[in-house]
């Protein structure tokens, strides 16, 4: 931990733009949420300049996040932690989340036009608001994908983000030292160089990217969960996620390193591994057709029993007869478009992967090895039900 007076840099109260700052010490119980406050000393972003940076509202607060897949938003754990938000449950957090994208302000009706709700909110389970300095990372799975925006890549290699790395910061937080200024406007700051956390009073360089803000430039309240980008392999890549800083945002700021959270991120959302050549690149998942997916018949992988699409990494829960299992689309007539142990069943022109007879935990006996007989009508009905469920979200 870098200092006893450290504060979370998120959760601007959305209802009190003109009210006074009531932030408290991070070790207070319960934690106090900070009042409205964007990047201090920064520049207002223009439309389309940061297409992957989003504003997040949850439980009356504002944070920042990054589109890292069409279905996934990267943010800080404390932005979606029910204890911090003082909500009754994780489901209550999920129900309250709104993600605003393709916008530079959420202060106008037009600026809030592009919005997605959450299907799941997943703070890292080991995050502890009383022990900042590690584990402050989380993911939001969207109820509907955000199409047409190329996601930001995530850095998973420590060597690519050494102490002294130069980053570009972006966020919807405070614009003035002390937490004042506008709220809900996307700002950015170029050429910020990380320093050793020990030079700011402590903290682990293995877990954090630390920044000196005594020049009155850096991140502040409302920026939490937002990205620090570094150019890696010619692409702006997320190397840090805004976590905490001093009370007035005028001394230091600290990011959670994305590389230290590789295991949590890829276990939760294997798709974030991006393209792959073999299973060894998928952190326990399966490399299929160049993409990392969850291992079939385990966790949230294909073939696992499900109740809703939220139970499945593929975001598809398919019903055939009385069985409901995680599935994915495929090309009818070509079982190679499904992983081993699955057939591509024909649902009236649409295809979906279903466990082959005898594969995994499938003991329904409903299908022969061809998967093309009697179940077709039920499968078509299941697809229709799936479409209806997804449209209602």
Secondary structure, DSSP 8 states (H G I E B T S, - for coil): ---TT-EES----TT-TTS------TTSSS---------BT-EE--TTTTTTEEEEEETTEEEEEEEEETTEEEE-GGGS-HHHHT-S-HHHHHHH-EEE-S-SBSSSTGGGSSEEEEEEEEE-TT--TTS-SS---EEEEESS---SS---EE---GGGS-TT-EEEEEESS-SBTTTBS-SSB-EEEEEEE-B-GGGGT---TTTEEEEE-TTS-B--TT-TT-EEEEEETTEEEEEEEEEEE-TTSSSEEEEEESGGGHHHHHHH-GGGG-B-SSGGGSTTSEEETTEEE--TTSTTSTT-B-SSGGG-TTS-EEEETTEEEE--EE-TT-GGGS-TTEEEEESSS-EEEEE-TTSTT-------TT--STTHHHHHHHHHHHHHHHHT-
